Amino acid sequence: MLGFLGSRLLQSLLVLLAASFITFTLVFLLPADPARMVAGPSASVQTVTSIRHEMGLDRPFLGQYGAYLGRLVQGDLGRSYKQNTPVSTLLASRIGPTLQLMLGAIALELLIGLPLGIWAALSRGRWPDTVVMGLAFLGAAAPQFWLALSLVYLLAYRFNLFPLGGYGGLSHLFLPALTLGIGGAGWYARMMRSQLLEVLSQDYIRTARAKGQTARGVLIGHALRNATLPIATMIGLDIGTFMGGVVVVESVFGWPGLGRLVWDAIRVIDIPIIVGVVIFSAFVITLSNLLADFVQPLIDPRVRYR
């Protein structure tokens, strides 16, 4: 286990290093002048040159990247050019709403997708299977902006069941979480169906049935536990994706999460925020995948740390 932990931690560090390098390179190549942005459009050339020197922007690429890594190791993500506020402070102020949206979306994904996938698997070849798989395909393929606007129009505008947008209690959370949940539920339903059908065809399932166990006992006691292994990995990926911010959904509903923060930063080319959100997203994704790898042996002891 210690060897597995060390290997996975090393891989995670390499992933974070690669993510920081690629992101920093892409931002470095942008045709924008952060010094001019900080100084303002009416600043003189001498002022812009002085600010560029103070920010270290007149150094070569590797020098700038090395300085950024040195600050990053110390937990310093830089300061926003536009707001003149530490990026870590801005991220901290948006993590709470993003975490709420993530938990709501994953809960709805599981509540909708897993029962439908089980129903489809148990009804293989019959009309419920066809209907569920058709709905799963539509849910997974539907564009988020179209789904979000449709839910706003139907449930918020026409029937006035939920607020049109904004940040508040569960009523504000439901529509953005449902938008993400419907799309994710399609993938969970398809995955649950395929995994459950594979498990139900195994020899030990036939043995359990031959011993006289009921269909419910076989399903709950044997099949579901083994069929949920890929689900744990999918949840880990969703945690990383949602904690990185969901730009479209947060913009439609006016949700003040990380996605909205990075979208506002992109519009004004606020480079420290853009890089900071990408690094944070990469960290959350690698951490969630690492946790998923540890959870799998707890679900199925046959899976070993490797």
C-alpha positions as CSV (number, residue, x, y, z in Angstrom):
1,M,0.0,0.0,0.0
2,L,2.8,2.4,0.8
3,G,4.4,1.7,-2.6
4,F,1.1,2.3,-4.3
5,L,0.7,5.6,-2.3
6,G,4.2,6.8,-3.2
7,S,3.7,5.9,-6.9
8,R,0.3,7.7,-7.1
9,L,1.6,10.8,-5.3
10,L,4.6,11.0,-7.7
11,Q,2.2,10.7,-10.7
12,S,0.0,13.4,-9.2
13,L,2.9,15.8,-8.8
14,L,4.0,15.2,-12.4
15,V,0.5,15.9,-13.6
16,L,0.3,19.1,-11.6
17,L,3.7,20.2,-12.9
18,A,2.7,19.4,-16.5
19,A,-0.6,21.3,-16.0
20,S,1.1,24.3,-14.6
21,F,3.7,24.4,-17.4
22,I,1.2,24.0,-20.2
23,T,-1.2,26.6,-18.8
24,F,1.7,29.1,-18.1
25,T,3.0,28.6,-21.7
26,L,-0.4,29.2,-23.3
27,V,-1.0,32.3,-21.1
28,F,2.5,33.5,-21.9
29,L,1.7,33.3,-25.6
30,L,-1.4,35.5,-25.3
31,P,-1.2,38.8,-27.2
32,A,-1.8,40.8,-24.0
33,D,0.3,43.1,-21.9
34,P,-0.5,42.7,-18.2
35,A,1.7,45.7,-17.3
36,R,-0.5,47.9,-19.5
37,M,-3.6,46.4,-17.9
38,V,-2.3,47.3,-14.4
39,A,-1.1,50.7,-15.4
40,G,-4.2,51.7,-17.3
41,P,-4.7,52.8,-20.9
42,S,-3.5,56.4,-20.3
43,A,-0.2,55.5,-18.5
44,S,3.0,56.6,-20.1
45,V,5.5,54.2,-21.7
46,Q,7.9,54.7,-18.9
47,T,5.3,53.8,-16.3
48,V,4.4,50.6,-18.2
49,T,8.0,49.7,-18.5
50,S,8.6,50.2,-14.8
51,I,5.6,48.1,-13.9
52,R,6.6,45.4,-16.3
53,H,10.1,45.2,-14.6
54,E,8.5,45.1,-11.1
55,M,6.2,42.2,-12.2
56,G,9.2,40.3,-13.7
57,L,7.6,40.3,-17.2
58,D,10.7,41.5,-18.8
59,R,12.5,38.2,-17.9
60,P,12.7,35.2,-20.3
61,F,10.0,32.6,-20.2
62,L,11.8,30.0,-18.1
63,G,12.7,32.7,-15.6
64,Q,9.1,33.8,-15.2
65,Y,7.9,30.2,-15.0
66,G,10.6,29.3,-12.4
67,A,9.6,32.4,-10.3
68,Y,5.9,31.3,-10.5
69,L,6.7,27.8,-9.4
70,G,8.7,29.2,-6.4
71,R,5.7,31.2,-5.4
72,L,3.3,28.3,-6.1
73,V,5.2,26.0,-3.7
74,Q,4.7,28.6,-1.0
75,G,1.0,28.7,-1.7
76,D,1.1,32.0,-3.5
77,L,-1.0,32.1,-6.6
78,G,-0.3,35.7,-7.3
79,R,-2.6,38.8,-7.3
80,S,-5.4,39.6,-9.7
81,Y,-4.5,42.3,-12.2
82,K,-8.0,43.7,-12.3
83,Q,-9.0,43.5,-8.6
84,N,-5.6,43.7,-7.0
85,T,-6.6,40.9,-4.6
86,P,-4.7,37.7,-3.9
87,V,-5.9,34.9,-6.2
88,S,-6.1,32.5,-3.2
89,T,-8.6,34.9,-1.5
90,L,-10.8,35.0,-4.6
91,L,-10.7,31.3,-4.9
92,A,-11.6,30.8,-1.3
93,S,-14.6,33.1,-1.7
94,R,-15.9,30.9,-4.6
95,I,-15.2,27.5,-3.3
96,G,-18.3,27.4,-1.0
97,P,-20.9,28.0,-3.8
98,T,-19.0,25.6,-6.1
99,L,-19.0,22.9,-3.5
100,Q,-22.7,23.3,-3.0
101,L,-23.3,23.0,-6.7
102,M,-21.0,20.0,-6.9
103,L,-22.8,18.1,-4.1
104,G,-26.2,18.9,-5.5
105,A,-25.3,17.9,-9.1
106,I,-23.7,14.6,-8.0
107,A,-26.6,13.7,-5.8
108,L,-29.1,14.2,-8.6
109,E,-26.9,12.3,-11.1
110,L,-26.9,9.3,-8.8
111,L,-30.5,9.5,-7.8
112,I,-31.6,9.7,-11.4
113,G,-29.0,7.7,-13.2
114,L,-28.4,4.6,-11.0
115,P,-32.1,3.5,-10.6
116,L,-32.7,4.0,-14.3
117,G,-29.6,2.0,-15.2
118,I,-30.6,-0.8,-12.9
119,W,-34.2,-0.8,-14.3
120,A,-32.8,-0.9,-17.9
121,A,-30.5,-3.8,-17.1
122,L,-33.2,-5.9,-15.4
123,S,-35.5,-5.2,-18.4
124,R,-32.9,-5.9,-21.1
125,G,-34.5,-6.2,-24.5
126,R,-37.9,-4.9,-23.4
127,W,-39.4,-1.4,-23.8
128,P,-38.2,0.0,-20.5
129,D,-34.6,-0.7,-21.6
130,T,-35.2,1.0,-24.9
131,V,-36.9,4.0,-23.3
132,V,-34.2,4.5,-20.6
133,M,-31.3,4.2,-23.0
134,G,-33.0,6.7,-25.3
135,L,-33.5,9.2,-22.5
136,A,-29.9,8.6,-21.3
137,F,-28.6,9.4,-24.7
138,L,-30.7,12.6,-25.0
139,G,-29.6,13.7,-21.5
140,A,-25.9,13.1,-22.1
141,A,-26.0,14.7,-25.6
142,A,-28.1,17.8,-24.7
143,P,-26.1,21.0,-24.7
144,Q,-25.9,22.5,-21.2
145,F,-26.9,26.0,-22.2
146,W,-30.0,24.7,-24.0
147,L,-31.0,22.5,-21.1
148,A,-30.4,25.3,-18.6
149,L,-32.4,27.8,-20.5
150,S,-35.2,25.3,-21.0
151,L,-35.4,24.6,-17.3
152,V,-35.4,28.3,-16.5
153,Y,-38.2,28.9,-19.0
154,L,-40.4,26.0,-17.9
155,L,-39.8,25.7,-14.2
156,A,-38.9,29.3,-13.3
157,Y,-40.7,31.5,-15.8
158,R,-43.8,29.7,-16.9
159,F,-44.7,27.8,-13.6
160,N,-42.8,30.1,-11.2
161,L,-41.6,27.1,-9.1
162,F,-38.0,28.2,-8.7
163,P,-36.0,31.5,-8.9
164,L,-34.8,32.6,-12.3
165,G,-31.2,32.6,-11.0
166,G,-28.9,33.9,-8.3
167,Y,-27.4,32.4,-5.2
168,G,-29.3,31.5,-2.1
169,G,-31.0,28.5,-0.6
170,L,-32.0,25.1,-2.0
171,S,-34.5,26.7,-4.3
172,H,-31.7,28.6,-6.0
173,L,-29.5,25.5,-6.1
174,F,-32.0,23.1,-7.6
175,L,-32.1,24.3,-11.2
176,P,-28.4,24.5,-11.8
177,A,-27.8,21.2,-10.0
178,L,-30.6,19.6,-12.1
179,T,-29.1,20.9,-15.3
180,L,-25.8,19.2,-14.5
181,G,-27.5,16.2,-13.0
182,I,-29.6,15.4,-16.1
183,G,-26.5,15.3,-18.3
184,G,-24.5,13.2,-15.8
185,A,-27.4,10.9,-15.1
186,G,-27.3,9.8,-18.7
187,W,-23.7,8.6,-18.4
188,Y,-24.4,6.9,-15.0
189,A,-27.4,5.1,-16.4
190,R,-25.5,3.7,-19.4
191,M,-22.5,2.8,-17.2
192,M,-24.7,1.1,-14.5
193,R,-26.6,-0.9,-17.2
194,S,-23.5,-2.2,-18.9
195,Q,-21.7,-3.1,-15.7
196,L,-24.7,-4.8,-14.1
197,L,-25.4,-6.8,-17.3
198,E,-21.8,-8.0,-17.2
199,V,-21.9,-8.9,-13.5
200,L,-25.2,-10.7,-13.9
201,S,-23.6,-13.0,-16.5
202,Q,-20.9,-14.2,-14.2
203,D,-20.7,-17.8,-12.9
204,Y,-21.0,-16.8,-9.2
205,I,-24.3,-15.1,-9.9
206,R,-25.6,-18.3,-11.6
207,T,-24.4,-20.3,-8.5
208,A,-26.2,-18.0,-6.1
209,R,-29.4,-18.4,-8.1
210,A,-28.9,-22.2,-8.2
211,K,-28.7,-22.2,-4.4
212,G,-32.2,-20.7,-4.2
213,Q,-31.4,-17.0,-3.4
214,T,-34.1,-14.6,-4.5
215,A,-33.6,-12.2,-7.4
216,R,-33.5,-9.3,-4.9
217,G,-30.9,-11.1,-2.8
218,V,-28.7,-11.8,-5.7
219,L,-29.0,-8.2,-7.0
220,I,-28.4,-6.5,-3.6
221,G,-26.0,-9.0,-2.1
222,H,-23.8,-9.8,-5.0
223,A,-24.4,-7.9,-8.3
224,L,-24.7,-4.2,-7.3
225,R,-21.6,-4.1,-5.1
226,N,-19.4,-5.4,-7.9
227,A,-21.2,-3.3,-10.6
228,T,-20.5,0.0,-8.8
229,L,-16.7,-0.1,-9.0
230,P,-16.6,2.1,-12.2
231,I,-19.2,4.4,-10.6
232,A,-16.7,5.4,-7.9
233,T,-14.2,6.4,-10.6
234,M,-16.9,8.5,-12.4
235,I,-17.7,10.3,-9.1
236,G,-14.1,11.1,-8.7
237,L,-13.9,12.6,-12.2
238,D,-17.1,14.6,-11.6
239,I,-15.8,16.0,-8.3
240,G,-12.8,17.4,-10.2
241,T,-14.8,18.7,-13.1
242,F,-17.4,20.5,-10.9
243,M,-14.9,21.8,-8.4
244,G,-13.1,23.4,-11.4
245,G,-16.2,25.4,-12.2
246,V,-19.0,24.9,-14.7
247,V,-18.8,28.0,-16.8
248,V,-22.0,27.7,-18.9
249,V,-24.3,26.7,-16.0
250,E,-22.9,29.2,-13.6
251,S,-23.2,32.0,-16.2
252,V,-26.8,31.1,-17.1
253,F,-28.0,31.0,-13.5
254,G,-25.7,33.7,-12.1
255,W,-24.1,31.3,-9.7
256,P,-21.0,32.8,-8.1
257,G,-18.7,29.8,-8.4
258,L,-15.3,29.2,-9.8
259,G,-16.6,28.9,-13.3
260,R,-18.1,32.4,-13.2
261,L,-14.8,33.7,-11.7
262,V,-12.6,32.3,-14.5
263,W,-15.1,33.4,-17.2
264,D,-14.9,37.0,-15.8
265,A,-11.1,36.7,-15.7
266,I,-11.0,35.5,-19.4
267,R,-13.0,38.5,-20.5
268,V,-10.4,40.9,-19.1
269,I,-7.4,38.6,-19.6
270,D,-6.7,38.5,-15.8
271,I,-3.9,36.0,-16.1
272,P,-3.2,35.2,-12.4
273,I,-6.9,34.2,-11.9
274,I,-7.0,32.1,-15.1
275,V,-3.8,30.2,-14.1
276,G,-4.9,29.9,-10.5
277,V,-8.2,28.3,-11.3
278,V,-6.6,25.9,-13.8
279,I,-4.0,24.8,-11.2
280,F,-6.7,24.4,-8.5
281,S,-8.8,22.4,-10.9
282,A,-5.9,20.1,-11.8
283,F,-5.2,19.6,-8.0
284,V,-8.8,18.7,-7.3
285,I,-9.0,16.3,-10.2
286,T,-5.8,14.5,-9.3
287,L,-6.8,14.3,-5.6
288,S,-10.3,13.0,-6.4
289,N,-8.8,10.3,-8.7
290,L,-6.4,9.3,-6.0
291,L,-9.2,9.0,-3.5
292,A,-11.2,6.9,-6.0
293,D,-8.3,4.5,-6.3
294,F,-8.3,4.0,-2.6
295,V,-12.1,3.6,-2.4
296,Q,-12.3,0.8,-5.0
297,P,-10.6,-1.9,-2.8
298,L,-13.0,-1.0,0.0
299,I,-16.0,-1.7,-2.3
300,D,-14.5,-4.9,-3.7
301,P,-11.7,-6.6,-1.7
302,R,-10.6,-8.5,-4.9
303,V,-9.2,-5.2,-6.1
304,R,-5.7,-4.7,-4.8
305,Y,-3.5,-1.7,-4.5
306,R,-1.1,-1.9,-7.5
